[in-house]
């Protein structure tokens, strides 16, 4: 049986993507936390939504 938590997360992500006109995927493993926070703040100013999803 599949993990219920992962299935729930999949449903949330699926809803998020289907309600979005556009989306971007990017790899951020070597990006410093302060740079990610600055990016998040700038995107939120424009009305963009930011969601980080860990692949585990």
Secondary structure, 3 states (H helix, E strand, C coil): CCCHHHHHHHHHHHHHHHCCCCCCCCCCCCCCHHHHHHHHHHHHHCCCCCCCCCCC
